[in-house]
């Protein structure tokens, strides 16, 4: 008999008092499983930084789009400014991946957040003083995009360093929850702030939010040995990353499938001011709600994946997610009702987030840790190609109208998903 058991016999009331204390440890419910990675102190700071940075990013999307729309009333300019904001991911993505594998990831994140916060304050001053010009909006968008090109590979490759392989699916899903929680509130808050204090005041607010993300990053403690230079040169590591992706065909297929929604359909966000203004007639506040609706769906999808953890049939889930994504987006393009639009955009968020979380996890778990930064930089280069889709959508919307343009893009996305499902049994049977 143990000492504790002896005490329980001597004092029968001790056992009764011990039961309530034991209940939290035995409670197997949703909360403990879904949020298990947040028990890691350093991941908590990374996660809180993601919440703040994502809030600023989604607010910026509304502010920048509405600013350009007010200045130009040209849907093509909406696509072009998105090109300048996300294009650096394509231009600098591979270099950023080498840096993430070679150097201190925390230092990279600190530099990125400093630059991003500074650009928001600069643009805010230009707006409130009446000096802002279109080229300045494009320039600050490009500089901010460049800082984010280095931020994302470092941040994504840091997750397995902090939480390990077993909690990776959960941590990636929680990262998605952080982004999409801010996606719900960020755009709506931006719309309200634009109405209350103008775009300049909104940019000041966003700069402060990025400063909070910078503070959270300062509090991170990275395990020893992260980002230490190896014997190879940076150029040699660059070639090594490309060679690995080309030789590992599973990784290559996953990267190519990820391009379908990013290039063909996700640029729908650049046309949201047109839908808000000319199709639904809901103004900047309605624009914020339209951009928030996919965030609500994404939060639901990420919560489901975080709770499930690892599961079989990942290939079927990927393809089903892309199919539902395309169908929902097609429905939105045909809608003239605000309530219906919000409902189907919620479906867009659920489907895309499930696809993205599963795809991201499979790529990281299939890749050796020393290559995480480079592989994730290649994975995230599709964000750099997204502006190409935005520019093409803007050009098409100028002549065909936004609803027809989006209908065609969603239909093409569905066609390609069906082709992959039929002709790629390896993807279909992926576990």
Secondary structure, 3 states (H helix, E strand, C coil): CCHHHHHHHHCHHHHHHHHHHHHHHHCCCHHHHHCHHHHCHHHHHHHHHHHHHHHHHHHHHHHHHHHHHHHHCCHHHHHHHHHHHHHHHHHHHHHHHHHHHHCCHHHHHHHHHHHHHHHHHHHHHHHHCCCCCHHHHHHHHHHHHHHHHHHHHHHHHHHHHHHCCCCHHHHHHHHHHHHHHHHHHHHHHHHHHHHHHHHHHHHHHHHHHHHHHHHHHHCCCCCCCCCCCCCCCHHHHHHHHHHHHHHCHHHHHHHHHHHHHHHHCHHHHHHHHHHHHHHCCCHHHHHHHHHHHHHHHHHHHHHHHHHHCCCCCHHHHHHHHHHHHHHHHHHHHHCCCHHHHHHHHHHHHHHHHHHHHHHHHHHHHCCCHHHHHHHHHHHHHHHHHHHHHHHHHHHHHHHHCHHHHHHHHHHHHHHHHHHHHHHCHHHHCCC
